[in-house]
Amino acid sequence: MNLYTLLWSPSFDEYDLNVIDLKIMGDRIGAMDRFSELPDYIIHHIMSYLSTEEAAQTCVLSKRWNHLHASFPILDFDQIYFVGKALATKKPDFLSIREKRRFCKHINRFIQFVDASLLRFCERKVSMQKFRLSMTLLDVEGDTSLLDNWIELAVANEVKEFDFNVQTDDMLYSLPETIFSAKFLTTLKLSGCNLEQSSNSIRFHSLKKLALDNVGMDEQMVQKFISECPLLEDFFIFPAWNFKCVCVSHAPKLKIVTIDGSFYTVESIEIVAPSLQQCTLIHLGNTCVINMSGCPHLNSLELKSVNVDVVLDLISKIPLLEKLIIHNCHYLGRFAFSSNQLKDLQFLYCNQLDAIDVDAPALLSFSYQCSHPCISSINVPCPCPWKLRFLIDHEGGGFYLPTLTWFECIKEEFIRVAHQVKELSMSINVKDSFTLDEFRKRSPSLPRDVENLIIDVQKVPPSKYAAYLDCLLWICFPRILCIEAKQRKTSIKFIETVYEKLINRDTKCCNSNIIKCWRHYLKDFKVESFVPYKDPKPLRVDNLMIELPRLPEGTIRFHLDWCFFFTYS
């Protein structure tokens, strides 16, 4: 542990002071003094990287730090620190009587904390950079005056970023008109509240980012909102009511738009934004009419849960499209289109996607992610690198356990036809027991080389580890083999098996075969590094078998040296 870590360790008091060298203690105190001599704005900047709980702990360091925390311009209040994750993530309707009692006890402490923190900050007479509130209201009418007062204090202190997320049962909390006079706002995020038509003018002349998630307002109010924000660059909307039409216009600087169709209730979308570059559309039915002719510079489009007819019609009308992400769009069938500008194409969890035929000579990256390889043919002729991910479970629904056919399809329909595979990632659970000989008979061709093979082992019995490794290395020869170490017991055992098999390669296993197994083609290997999940900085591993049980969750990387030439740079 270095001096900086020791200085800021929340568990410093747990150390036995008798065993800490006095020189280190002196260095620690000296470092603390030098740290406290920094200007206020630098310490505030450092505090901005801490959580609310961690920032509050700095109060005990000294009187100056207590003052600095009181004037810290980022006020982030989340009930989860008081009521716990289990209660904080439950909707009010699903709380039992006992849970409601416990919730009320903790939420009252939370309210007192927010009230005291706000009043203490306002006494400092400084501008507020950010105000974030996330809480659940069991009594909307009873808490309205309290929330109104908090919002008024934030606006009075020239708040620049306002993030307001309130969960209720049925009745939405109505924001006070004070919010419309927050002329210093650059970011406004609202969730779970009601925004009524204002009798006053909207003064969001500095607003650049607007997010309306489950906010009660009509179509006219949305249009008025956008038209009164001349600097708006980023807009997100998920309507609380059943919107029929979403119109985005009079937004000359708008660059990013995200529209969630509220589960297929939106019938038409019209966007007129000459500077728009990126658009995401979610949950749109096959009858939804989309007009984006007023977006001549649109180059990035993401479609989630959108009907196939809408997909094909829309992309054909965007001539400068460079990035296309199709996410969770089912029943696409045969997907065929051409584009001279497209550089990045991604298919994520698209069930019933039978074939891909893309003519895109400028394509630089192709990604396919799904639970099962259902493609009968894939034609992406340009020499761009592919990224392939096959997972056993996903948000699109369905749970697939790989079979021998599953492995065969990955090899023959994807790896074999790709010009180069930059990354092949598999998170799988082996259901059937099969051997390398069976796989060899079904797919006798030599495995292709790939740059990275990433494996996440889930519920694979130890008796199948060796066969599983053989099948993986009959699909491809990776230059880098990455194994995820998530489930400690399972992962450690699998990594140990892989390490042992790589060291003790018996090359007498298949001398009679023309195309032999991976053991005959692997010249050498080494443990390249270990990358922890919490800190992406690679760690050197000198003795894997000794260090492995002590390593945190992360990824172990093996560098494999094959006896043929790799084309990757």
C-alpha positions as CSV (number, residue, x, y, z in Angstrom):
1,M,0.0,0.0,0.0
2,N,1.5,3.4,-1.0
3,L,1.4,6.6,1.0
4,Y,-1.5,8.1,-0.9
5,T,-3.6,5.0,-0.5
6,L,-2.8,4.9,3.2
7,L,-3.6,8.5,3.6
8,W,-7.1,8.1,2.1
9,S,-7.9,4.6,3.2
10,P,-11.4,4.7,5.0
11,S,-10.2,1.8,7.1
12,F,-7.0,3.6,8.4
13,D,-8.2,3.5,12.0
14,E,-8.3,-0.3,11.8
15,Y,-4.5,-0.5,11.4
16,D,-2.5,-1.3,14.5
17,L,-0.6,2.0,15.1
18,N,2.1,0.1,17.0
19,V,3.3,-1.6,13.9
20,I,3.3,1.5,11.6
21,D,6.7,3.1,11.3
22,L,6.8,6.6,12.9
23,K,8.5,7.9,9.8
24,I,5.5,6.8,7.7
25,M,3.2,8.6,10.2
26,G,5.3,11.7,9.9
27,D,5.2,11.5,6.1
28,R,1.4,11.0,6.3
29,I,0.9,14.1,8.4
30,G,3.2,16.1,6.2
31,A,1.3,15.0,3.1
32,M,-2.0,15.9,4.7
33,D,-0.7,19.4,5.5
34,R,0.5,19.9,1.9
35,F,-2.8,18.6,0.6
36,S,-4.8,21.0,2.8
37,E,-2.7,23.9,1.4
38,L,-4.2,23.5,-2.0
39,P,-6.6,26.2,-3.3
40,D,-10.3,25.6,-2.6
41,Y,-11.2,25.1,-6.3
42,I,-8.6,22.3,-6.7
43,I,-9.8,20.4,-3.6
44,H,-13.4,20.8,-4.8
45,H,-12.3,19.3,-8.1
46,I,-10.8,16.4,-6.3
47,M,-14.0,15.9,-4.3
48,S,-16.0,15.8,-7.5
49,Y,-14.5,12.3,-8.1
50,L,-15.8,11.0,-4.7
51,S,-19.2,9.6,-4.0
52,T,-21.5,11.6,-1.7
53,E,-20.7,9.3,1.2
54,E,-16.9,9.6,0.6
55,A,-17.1,13.4,0.2
56,A,-19.0,13.6,3.5
57,Q,-16.2,11.7,5.3
58,T,-13.7,14.5,4.5
59,C,-15.5,16.7,7.1
60,V,-13.7,15.1,9.9
61,L,-10.2,15.8,8.6
62,S,-10.1,19.4,9.8
63,K,-12.1,22.6,10.2
64,R,-11.1,23.7,6.7
65,W,-12.2,20.5,5.2
66,N,-15.5,20.8,7.0
67,H,-15.9,24.2,5.5
68,L,-14.9,23.0,2.0
69,H,-17.4,20.2,2.1
70,A,-20.2,22.7,3.1
71,S,-19.3,24.9,0.1
72,F,-18.9,21.9,-2.3
73,P,-21.0,22.9,-5.3
74,I,-22.1,19.4,-6.3
75,L,-25.0,18.3,-4.1
76,D,-25.9,14.7,-4.9
77,F,-28.7,13.2,-2.8
78,D,-29.7,9.6,-3.2
79,Q,-32.0,7.7,-0.8
80,I,-30.1,4.5,-1.4
81,Y,-27.5,5.5,1.1
82,F,-30.2,5.8,3.8
83,V,-32.9,3.2,3.0
84,G,-30.6,0.6,1.3
85,K,-30.7,-0.8,-2.2
86,A,-33.5,-3.3,-1.6
87,L,-36.0,-0.7,-0.5
88,A,-34.7,2.1,-2.8
89,T,-35.2,0.0,-6.0
90,K,-38.8,-1.1,-5.1
91,K,-41.8,0.8,-6.4
92,P,-44.1,2.1,-3.6
93,D,-46.9,-0.2,-4.7
94,F,-44.8,-3.2,-4.0
95,L,-43.7,-2.3,-0.5
96,S,-45.2,-4.4,2.3
97,I,-46.6,-2.8,5.4
98,R,-43.5,-3.7,7.3
99,E,-41.3,-2.4,4.6
100,K,-43.2,0.9,4.4
101,R,-42.7,1.4,8.2
102,R,-39.0,0.8,7.8
103,F,-38.8,2.9,4.7
104,C,-40.6,5.9,6.4
105,K,-38.1,5.7,9.3
106,H,-35.1,5.9,7.0
107,I,-36.5,8.4,4.5
108,N,-37.2,10.9,7.3
109,R,-33.5,10.8,8.2
110,F,-32.7,11.3,4.5
111,I,-35.1,14.3,4.2
112,Q,-33.4,15.9,7.3
113,F,-30.0,15.3,5.8
114,V,-31.0,17.0,2.4
115,D,-32.6,19.9,4.2
116,A,-29.6,20.6,6.5
117,S,-27.1,20.2,3.6
118,L,-29.0,22.6,1.4
119,L,-29.4,25.2,4.1
120,R,-25.7,24.9,5.0
121,F,-24.7,25.3,1.4
122,C,-26.9,28.3,0.8
123,E,-25.3,30.1,3.7
124,R,-22.0,30.1,1.8
125,K,-23.5,32.3,-0.9
126,V,-21.8,30.4,-3.8
127,S,-23.2,29.1,-7.1
128,M,-24.4,25.6,-7.3
129,Q,-22.8,23.4,-10.0
130,K,-25.1,20.4,-9.7
131,F,-28.2,19.4,-7.8
132,R,-29.3,15.7,-8.0
133,L,-32.1,14.2,-6.1
134,S,-33.3,10.6,-6.3
135,M,-36.0,9.5,-3.8
136,T,-39.4,7.8,-3.4
137,L,-42.5,9.7,-2.3
138,L,-45.2,7.8,-0.4
139,D,-47.2,11.0,0.3
140,V,-47.0,13.2,-2.7
141,E,-49.3,15.9,-1.4
142,G,-47.7,16.0,2.0
143,D,-44.1,16.3,0.6
144,T,-44.9,18.9,-2.2
145,S,-44.0,22.0,-0.2
146,L,-40.7,20.4,0.9
147,L,-39.6,19.6,-2.6
148,D,-40.8,23.0,-3.9
149,N,-38.5,24.6,-1.3
150,W,-35.5,22.5,-2.3
151,I,-36.0,23.4,-6.0
152,E,-36.4,27.1,-5.1
153,L,-33.1,27.0,-3.2
154,A,-31.3,25.3,-6.1
155,V,-32.6,27.9,-8.6
156,A,-31.8,30.8,-6.3
157,N,-28.2,29.5,-6.1
158,E,-27.9,29.6,-9.9
159,V,-27.8,25.8,-10.3
160,K,-26.3,24.6,-13.6
161,E,-27.1,20.9,-13.6
162,F,-30.5,19.8,-12.3
163,D,-31.2,16.0,-12.1
164,F,-34.5,15.2,-10.4
165,N,-35.8,11.7,-10.1
166,V,-38.9,11.0,-8.0
167,Q,-40.8,7.7,-7.8
168,T,-44.4,7.7,-6.7
169,D,-47.3,5.2,-6.8
170,D,-50.0,6.9,-9.0
171,M,-50.0,10.6,-8.5
172,L,-47.1,12.5,-10.1
173,Y,-45.4,15.3,-8.3
174,S,-45.9,18.6,-10.1
175,L,-42.8,20.7,-10.5
176,P,-43.2,24.4,-9.4
177,E,-43.0,27.2,-11.9
178,T,-39.8,28.3,-10.3
179,I,-37.9,25.7,-12.4
180,F,-38.7,27.7,-15.6
181,S,-36.7,30.6,-14.3
182,A,-33.5,28.6,-13.8
183,K,-31.7,30.7,-16.5
184,F,-28.2,29.3,-15.6
185,L,-29.2,25.6,-16.3
186,T,-27.0,23.8,-18.8
187,T,-28.4,20.3,-18.0
188,L,-31.9,19.4,-17.0
189,K,-32.9,15.7,-16.3
190,L,-36.4,15.1,-15.1
191,S,-37.9,11.7,-14.2
192,G,-41.3,10.7,-12.6
193,C,-42.8,14.1,-12.3
194,N,-45.4,16.3,-13.9
195,L,-44.5,19.4,-15.9
196,E,-47.5,21.6,-16.4
197,Q,-47.8,24.5,-18.9
198,S,-46.1,27.5,-17.5
199,S,-47.8,30.9,-17.4
200,N,-44.4,32.5,-17.6
201,S,-41.9,32.2,-20.3
202,I,-39.2,29.5,-20.3
203,R,-35.8,30.9,-19.7
204,F,-33.5,28.0,-20.6
205,H,-31.2,30.1,-22.8
206,S,-28.1,28.2,-21.6
207,L,-29.6,24.7,-21.6
208,K,-27.6,22.1,-23.7
209,K,-28.8,18.8,-22.4
210,L,-32.5,17.9,-21.7
211,A,-33.8,14.5,-20.6
212,L,-37.5,13.9,-20.0
213,D,-38.1,10.4,-18.6
214,N,-41.6,9.4,-17.7
215,V,-42.6,13.1,-17.4
216,G,-46.2,14.1,-17.5
217,M,-46.6,16.7,-20.3
218,D,-48.3,16.9,-23.7
219,E,-46.9,17.2,-27.2
220,Q,-47.3,20.9,-27.4
221,M,-45.3,21.4,-24.2
222,V,-42.5,19.3,-25.6
223,Q,-42.3,21.5,-28.7
224,K,-42.4,24.7,-26.6
225,F,-39.6,23.3,-24.4
226,I,-37.3,22.6,-27.3
227,S,-38.1,25.9,-29.1
228,E,-37.1,27.9,-26.0
229,C,-33.7,26.2,-25.8
230,P,-31.6,27.7,-28.6
231,L,-28.4,26.0,-27.4
232,L,-29.9,22.5,-26.9
233,E,-27.5,19.8,-28.1
234,D,-28.7,16.6,-26.5
235,F,-32.4,15.6,-26.1
236,F,-34.0,12.4,-24.6
237,I,-37.7,11.7,-24.2
238,F,-39.7,8.8,-22.8
239,P,-43.3,10.1,-22.5
240,A,-45.3,9.3,-19.4
241,W,-48.6,9.5,-21.4
242,N,-49.5,7.9,-24.6
243,F,-47.9,10.3,-27.1
244,K,-49.1,9.9,-30.6
245,C,-46.7,12.4,-32.2
246,V,-43.2,13.5,-31.3
247,C,-42.0,16.6,-33.2
248,V,-38.6,18.0,-32.7
249,S,-37.9,21.2,-34.5
250,H,-36.5,24.8,-34.1
251,A,-33.4,23.3,-32.6
252,P,-30.5,24.6,-34.7
253,K,-27.7,23.2,-32.5
254,L,-29.2,19.8,-31.7
255,K,-26.7,17.0,-32.2
256,I,-28.1,14.0,-30.3
257,V,-31.7,12.8,-30.1
258,T,-33.1,9.7,-28.2
259,I,-36.8,8.9,-28.5
260,D,-38.4,6.0,-26.7
261,G,-41.8,5.3,-28.3
262,S,-43.4,4.4,-25.0
263,F,-44.0,0.8,-26.0
264,Y,-45.2,1.3,-29.5
265,T,-47.8,4.1,-28.8
266,V,-46.1,6.7,-30.9
267,E,-47.6,6.9,-34.4
268,S,-45.3,9.5,-36.0
269,I,-41.9,11.1,-35.4
270,E,-40.7,14.3,-37.2
271,I,-37.3,15.7,-36.6
272,V,-36.1,18.9,-38.2
273,A,-32.6,19.5,-36.9
274,P,-29.9,20.6,-39.4
275,S,-27.0,19.9,-37.0
276,L,-28.2,16.5,-35.9
277,Q,-25.5,13.8,-36.0
278,Q,-26.7,11.0,-33.8
279,C,-30.3,9.5,-33.3
280,T,-31.6,6.6,-31.2
281,L,-35.2,5.3,-31.7
282,I,-36.7,2.8,-29.3
283,H,-40.0,0.8,-29.3
284,L,-41.6,1.9,-32.5
285,G,-44.3,-0.2,-34.2
286,N,-44.6,-1.1,-37.8
287,T,-47.2,1.7,-38.4
288,C,-45.0,4.5,-37.1
289,V,-44.2,7.1,-39.7
290,I,-40.7,8.7,-39.4
291,N,-39.6,11.8,-41.2
292,M,-36.0,12.8,-40.8
293,S,-35.5,14.6,-44.1
294,G,-34.7,17.7,-42.1
295,C,-31.5,16.1,-40.7
296,P,-29.0,16.4,-43.6
297,H,-25.9,15.7,-41.4
298,L,-27.2,12.6,-39.6
299,N,-24.4,10.0,-39.6
300,S,-25.2,7.7,-36.6
301,L,-28.4,5.7,-36.1
302,E,-29.3,3.2,-33.3
303,L,-32.6,1.3,-33.5
304,K,-33.9,-0.7,-30.6
305,S,-37.0,-2.9,-30.7
306,V,-38.1,-1.4,-34.0
307,N,-40.1,-3.2,-36.8
308,V,-38.1,-4.5,-39.7
309,D,-40.0,-2.4,-42.3
310,V,-39.3,0.8,-40.3
311,V,-35.6,-0.2,-40.2
312,L,-35.1,-0.7,-43.9
313,D,-37.2,2.3,-44.9
314,L,-35.4,4.6,-42.5
315,I,-31.8,3.7,-43.3
316,S,-32.4,4.0,-47.1
317,K,-33.2,7.7,-46.6
318,I,-30.0,8.6,-44.7
319,P,-27.3,9.1,-47.4
320,L,-24.5,10.1,-45.0
321,L,-25.0,7.2,-42.5
322,E,-21.7,6.1,-41.1
323,K,-22.7,4.1,-38.0
324,L,-25.7,1.8,-37.7
325,I,-26.7,-0.2,-34.6
326,I,-29.6,-2.5,-34.8
327,H,-30.6,-3.7,-31.3
328,N,-33.2,-6.3,-30.3
329,C,-35.1,-6.0,-33.6
330,H,-36.7,-9.3,-34.1
331,Y,-38.0,-11.0,-37.3
332,L,-35.6,-9.1,-39.6
333,G,-35.3,-12.2,-41.9
334,R,-32.8,-11.4,-44.6
335,F,-31.2,-8.1,-44.0
336,A,-29.8,-6.6,-47.2
337,F,-28.7,-3.1,-48.0
338,S,-25.9,-1.1,-49.5
339,S,-24.1,2.1,-48.4
340,N,-21.0,3.8,-49.7
341,Q,-20.6,5.8,-46.4
342,L,-21.2,3.2,-43.7
343,K,-18.1,2.5,-41.5
344,D,-19.6,0.8,-38.4
345,L,-22.3,-1.9,-38.4
346,Q,-23.6,-3.7,-35.3
347,F,-26.3,-6.3,-34.8
348,L,-27.2,-6.9,-31.1
349,Y,-29.6,-9.6,-30.0
350,C,-31.7,-9.7,-33.2
351,N,-33.5,-13.0,-33.1
352,Q,-34.8,-14.5,-36.4
353,L,-32.1,-12.7,-38.4
354,D,-31.6,-15.3,-41.1
355,A,-29.1,-13.7,-43.4
356,I,-26.9,-10.6,-43.7
357,D,-26.0,-9.2,-47.1
358,V,-24.2,-5.9,-46.9
359,D,-22.5,-4.0,-49.6
360,A,-20.5,-1.3,-47.7
361,P,-17.0,-0.8,-49.2
362,A,-16.0,1.8,-46.6
363,L,-16.9,-0.5,-43.6
364,L,-14.3,-0.4,-40.9
365,S,-16.0,-2.5,-38.2
366,F,-18.6,-5.2,-38.1
367,S,-20.1,-6.5,-34.8
368,Y,-22.6,-9.3,-34.1
369,Q,-23.8,-10.2,-30.7
370,C,-26.4,-12.8,-29.9
371,S,-27.2,-15.8,-27.7
372,H,-27.2,-18.3,-30.6
373,P,-25.7,-18.2,-34.1
374,C,-28.8,-18.5,-36.3
375,I,-27.4,-17.0,-39.5
376,S,-27.7,-19.2,-42.5
377,S,-25.5,-16.9,-44.6
378,I,-23.5,-13.8,-44.0
379,N,-22.0,-11.6,-46.7
380,V,-19.9,-8.6,-45.6
381,P,-17.2,-8.7,-48.3
382,C,-15.1,-5.7,-47.2
383,P,-11.9,-6.6,-45.3
384,C,-12.8,-5.0,-42.0
385,P,-12.3,-6.6,-38.6
386,W,-15.2,-8.5,-37.0
387,K,-16.2,-8.5,-33.3
388,L,-18.4,-11.5,-32.4
389,R,-20.1,-12.2,-29.1
390,F,-22.2,-15.2,-28.2
391,L,-23.9,-15.2,-24.8
392,I,-26.1,-17.7,-23.0
393,D,-28.5,-15.1,-21.7
394,H,-29.6,-11.7,-22.8
395,E,-32.1,-8.9,-22.4
396,G,-34.0,-9.8,-25.5
397,G,-35.3,-12.9,-23.8
398,G,-34.5,-16.6,-24.3
399,F,-32.0,-18.9,-22.7
400,Y,-29.9,-21.0,-25.0
401,L,-27.4,-23.7,-24.1
402,P,-24.8,-24.4,-26.7
403,T,-24.6,-27.7,-28.5
404,L,-22.1,-29.2,-30.9
405,T,-24.2,-27.6,-33.7
406,W,-23.7,-24.2,-31.9
407,F,-19.9,-24.5,-32.0
408,E,-20.0,-25.7,-35.6
409,C,-22.1,-22.7,-36.7
410,I,-19.7,-20.3,-35.1
411,K,-16.8,-21.8,-36.9
412,E,-18.4,-22.4,-40.3
413,E,-20.8,-19.4,-40.7
414,F,-18.8,-16.7,-38.9
415,I,-15.1,-17.5,-38.4
416,R,-14.7,-19.1,-41.8
417,V,-16.3,-16.3,-43.9
418,A,-14.7,-13.4,-42.0
419,H,-11.7,-11.7,-43.5
420,Q,-10.4,-11.2,-40.0
421,V,-11.8,-11.6,-36.5
422,K,-10.6,-9.0,-34.1
423,E,-12.6,-10.4,-31.1
424,L,-14.5,-13.6,-30.5
425,S,-16.3,-13.6,-27.1
426,M,-18.3,-16.5,-25.7
427,S,-20.2,-16.7,-22.4
428,I,-21.6,-20.2,-22.4
429,N,-22.9,-23.1,-20.4
430,V,-22.2,-26.5,-22.0
431,K,-25.3,-28.7,-22.0
432,D,-24.3,-31.7,-24.1
433,S,-21.2,-33.9,-23.7
434,F,-19.2,-34.1,-26.9
435,T,-15.6,-34.7,-27.9
436,L,-13.1,-33.2,-30.3
437,D,-13.4,-36.3,-32.6
438,E,-17.1,-35.6,-32.9
439,F,-16.5,-31.9,-33.7
440,R,-13.7,-32.8,-36.1
441,K,-16.1,-35.1,-38.1
442,R,-18.7,-32.3,-38.3
443,S,-16.2,-29.6,-39.2
444,P,-12.9,-31.1,-40.6
445,S,-11.4,-27.7,-41.7
446,L,-8.3,-26.2,-40.0
447,P,-9.3,-23.5,-37.5
448,R,-8.8,-19.9,-38.5
449,D,-6.7,-17.4,-36.6
450,V,-8.4,-14.7,-34.5
451,E,-6.8,-11.8,-32.5
452,N,-8.7,-12.2,-29.2
453,L,-10.7,-15.1,-27.8
454,I,-12.6,-14.1,-24.6
455,I,-14.2,-16.9,-22.5
456,D,-16.6,-16.6,-19.6
457,V,-17.2,-20.1,-18.2
458,Q,-20.6,-20.6,-16.5
459,K,-21.7,-23.9,-14.9
460,V,-19.4,-26.1,-16.9
461,P,-18.6,-29.3,-14.9
462,P,-14.9,-29.8,-14.3
463,S,-15.0,-33.2,-16.0
464,K,-15.7,-31.3,-19.3
465,Y,-13.0,-28.6,-19.0
466,A,-10.5,-30.4,-21.2
467,A,-13.1,-31.3,-24.0
468,Y,-14.4,-27.7,-23.8
469,L,-10.9,-26.3,-24.4
470,D,-10.3,-28.7,-27.3
471,C,-13.5,-27.6,-29.0
472,L,-12.7,-23.9,-28.4
473,L,-9.3,-24.4,-30.1
474,W,-10.9,-26.3,-32.9
475,I,-13.0,-23.2,-33.7
476,C,-10.1,-20.9,-33.9
477,F,-6.4,-20.3,-33.0
478,P,-6.3,-17.1,-30.9
479,R,-3.3,-14.9,-30.5
480,I,-4.6,-13.8,-27.1
481,L,-6.7,-16.1,-25.0
482,C,-8.7,-14.2,-22.3
483,I,-10.5,-16.0,-19.5
484,E,-12.9,-14.1,-17.3
485,A,-12.5,-14.8,-13.6
486,K,-15.9,-13.9,-12.2
487,Q,-17.2,-16.9,-10.3
488,R,-14.1,-17.5,-8.2
489,K,-14.3,-21.2,-7.6
490,T,-15.3,-22.2,-11.1
491,S,-13.0,-19.7,-12.9
492,I,-9.9,-20.7,-10.9
493,K,-10.4,-24.4,-11.6
494,F,-10.9,-23.8,-15.3
495,I,-7.9,-21.5,-15.5
496,E,-5.7,-24.1,-13.7
497,T,-6.9,-26.7,-16.2
498,V,-6.1,-24.5,-19.2
499,Y,-2.7,-23.7,-17.8
500,E,-1.9,-27.3,-17.2
501,K,-3.0,-28.4,-20.7
502,L,-1.0,-25.6,-22.3
503,I,2.1,-26.7,-20.5
504,N,1.7,-30.5,-20.8
505,R,0.9,-30.8,-24.5
506,D,0.8,-34.4,-25.6
507,T,1.4,-34.3,-29.4
508,K,0.9,-38.1,-29.8
509,C,-2.9,-37.6,-29.6
510,C,-3.8,-37.4,-33.3
511,N,-0.8,-38.3,-35.5
512,S,-3.0,-40.3,-37.9
513,N,-5.1,-37.2,-38.7
514,I,-4.2,-35.0,-41.7
515,I,-5.4,-31.9,-39.8
516,K,-4.3,-32.2,-36.2
517,C,-5.5,-30.6,-33.0
518,W,-4.2,-27.3,-31.5
519,R,-1.4,-29.1,-29.6
520,H,0.6,-29.7,-32.8
521,Y,0.4,-26.1,-33.9
522,L,1.1,-24.2,-30.6
523,K,4.8,-23.4,-30.4
524,D,4.8,-21.6,-27.0
525,F,2.7,-19.5,-24.7
526,K,3.1,-17.2,-21.7
527,V,0.8,-15.5,-19.1
528,E,0.7,-12.0,-20.5
529,S,-1.1,-10.2,-17.7
530,F,-4.0,-10.0,-15.3
531,V,-6.5,-7.1,-15.7
532,P,-8.7,-6.5,-12.6
533,Y,-12.3,-5.3,-13.3
534,K,-12.1,-2.4,-10.8
535,D,-8.7,-1.2,-12.1
536,P,-8.0,-1.7,-15.9
537,K,-4.3,-1.4,-15.4
538,P,-2.7,-4.8,-16.2
539,L,-0.9,-6.6,-13.5
540,R,2.2,-8.8,-14.0
541,V,1.8,-12.4,-13.0
542,D,5.1,-14.2,-12.5
543,N,3.7,-17.5,-11.0
544,L,0.1,-18.0,-12.0
545,M,-0.6,-21.1,-9.9
546,I,0.6,-19.5,-6.7
547,E,-0.9,-16.0,-7.3
548,L,-4.2,-17.1,-8.9
549,P,-6.2,-17.7,-5.6
550,R,-5.2,-14.3,-4.4
551,L,-6.1,-12.3,-7.5
552,P,-9.4,-10.2,-7.5
553,E,-12.1,-10.6,-10.1
554,G,-10.8,-9.8,-13.6
555,T,-9.4,-11.3,-16.8
556,I,-6.3,-13.5,-17.2
557,R,-4.6,-13.1,-20.6
558,F,-2.5,-15.8,-22.2
559,H,-0.4,-15.0,-25.2
560,L,-0.3,-18.0,-27.6
561,D,2.5,-18.3,-30.2
562,W,1.4,-20.5,-33.2
563,C,3.6,-21.9,-35.9
564,F,2.0,-19.9,-38.7
565,F,1.9,-16.2,-39.6
566,F,-0.7,-13.9,-38.0
567,T,-1.9,-11.1,-40.2
568,Y,-2.9,-8.7,-37.4
569,S,-0.9,-5.7,-36.6
